[in-house]
Amino acid sequence: MTLGDVTSGEVSSPIPPRLAALAWPATRVGDALVALARRTGLASGAAEPGNPPHLLTAAAANDWIEASARRLNCEAEAIESNYRDLESDLASAFPALLRLSDQLFLAVLHSRGQKLRVLAPDLRMRSIPIGELCAALREPFEQATRPGYEHLLAESGITRSRQQAAISMLLAEQLSDKRFDQCWLLRPSPGNMARSLRKVGAVRHGFGLIAAHTAQYLLWLASWIILGRLSLEGRMDRGWLLAWALLLITLVPFRVLTTWKQGLLA
C-alpha cells in the first residue's frame, strides 16, 4: 500500500502537518525500523542496521529495508494496495513501515477501530484516523483530476455538500485501480516457528481450545452420570433433574467457545 504509483516511482506531495509531526524523517528510517521491531517483540538480533547514508529511492528503499530487517532477525514484506481498498488494507497492515513521501516514514504499531496507533519519533504511541491518512496518500493522484470535476459541478447548480460527495464518488471510480506501494509489513523470521506461533496467538488459542473442549466433555460426562443414577434408582428426583438440566444448559456456551477457538486457531 501506499504512496506511489508503481509505474511512476517517487511521489512528491505536501503531507498535512499533523501527520508530518508523527512521521520519522527518511534520514532516521533505520531508527524507526529498530524501534518498531523492538516495540512489537520482533527484533532479536544484536546488530542494528543504522540509517541509510542518503535519501532512498522507491526501488532502493525496498532492498534496504528488507536487508535491515534481516539484521534484526525478522522479515519486512513489501505489500501493495489500490485507491479503492486503501482503508480496509491499512486497517489490517501492522506492524508496518509506511512511506508517506520521499522524506517521511510512518511506523504503524496496530489498529483500533477506525484509527491507527503509530510510534512517533519521541517513541510515544499516537492515534491517527485511517480516513485522514488515506486522504493524504490519495492526494497526489487526485491533484490532476479534482479541479476538472469541481469546475464541472460548480456550473451544475447543486449544493456544495453534494458536490463534494459526487466528486468523491467520481474520483473513487476513475482512480480505483491506481496502485499504492512502499509499505512493508514486519514479520517474525520463518526460521523461528515457536516465535511465529506466539506472535499470531496460536499457542494461546490452542490452550483455550483444549480448556474449552475439556470443560465441555466433563459437563457432558457429568450429565450422563446423573441420568444413569436416576435410571438405576428407578425414580425421578426433582433436585437431580434440575442439576441435569443446568449441566445441559451450561454446555451451550462451552460448545460455542470451542467452535470459536477452533476458528481462531485455524
SULKA-V288831 format. One record per residue. N is the residue number from 1. SS is DSSP state (H for helix, E for strand, - for the rest). Layout:
N_SS + N_SS
This chain:
1_- + 2_- + 3_- + 4_- + 5_- + 6_- + 7_- + 8_- + 9_- + 10_- + 11_- + 12_- + 13_- + 14_- + 15_- + 16_- + 17_H + 18_H + 19_H + 20_H + 21_H + 22_H + 23_- + 24_E + 25_E + 26_H + 27_H + 28_H + 29_H + 30_H + 31_H + 32_H + 33_H + 34_H + 35_H + 36_H + 37_H + 38_H + 39_H + 40_- + 41_- + 42_- + 43_- + 44_- + 45_- + 46_- + 47_- + 48_- + 49_- + 50_- + 51_- + 52_- + 53_- + 54_- + 55_- + 56_- + 57_- + 58_H + 59_H + 60_H + 61_H + 62_H + 63_H + 64_H + 65_H + 66_H + 67_H + 68_H + 69_H + 70_H + 71_H + 72_- + 73_- + 74_E + 75_E + 76_E + 77_E + 78_E + 79_E + 80_E + 81_E + 82_E + 83_- + 84_- + 85_- + 86_H + 87_H + 88_H + 89_H + 90_H + 91_H + 92_H + 93_- + 94_- + 95_- + 96_E + 97_E + 98_E + 99_E + 100_- + 101_- + 102_- + 103_- + 104_E + 105_E + 106_E + 107_E + 108_E + 109_E + 110_E + 111_E + 112_E + 113_- + 114_- + 115_E + 116_E + 117_E + 118_E + 119_E + 120_- + 121_- + 122_- + 123_- + 124_- + 125_E + 126_E + 127_E + 128_E + 129_E + 130_H + 131_H + 132_H + 133_H + 134_H + 135_H + 136_H + 137_H + 138_H + 139_H + 140_H + 141_H + 142_H + 143_H + 144_H + 145_H + 146_H + 147_H + 148_H + 149_H + 150_H + 151_H + 152_H + 153_H + 154_H + 155_- + 156_- + 157_- + 158_- + 159_- + 160_H + 161_H + 162_H + 163_H + 164_H + 165_H + 166_H + 167_H + 168_H + 169_H + 170_H + 171_H + 172_H + 173_H + 174_H + 175_- + 176_- + 177_- + 178_- + 179_E + 180_E + 181_E + 182_E + 183_E + 184_E + 185_E + 186_E + 187_E + 188_E + 189_- + 190_- + 191_- + 192_- + 193_H + 194_H + 195_H + 196_H + 197_H + 198_H + 199_H + 200_- + 201_- + 202_H + 203_H + 204_H + 205_H + 206_H + 207_H + 208_H + 209_H + 210_H + 211_H + 212_H + 213_H + 214_H + 215_H + 216_H + 217_H + 218_H + 219_H + 220_H + 221_H + 222_H + 223_H + 224_H + 225_H + 226_H + 227_H + 228_H + 229_H + 230_H + 231_H + 232_H + 233_H + 234_- + 235_- + 236_- + 237_- + 238_H + 239_H + 240_H + 241_H + 242_H + 243_H + 244_H + 245_H + 246_H + 247_H + 248_H + 249_H + 250_H + 251_H + 252_H + 253_H + 254_H + 255_H + 256_H + 257_H + 258_H + 259_H + 260_H + 261_H + 262_H + 263_H + 264_H + 265_H + 266_-
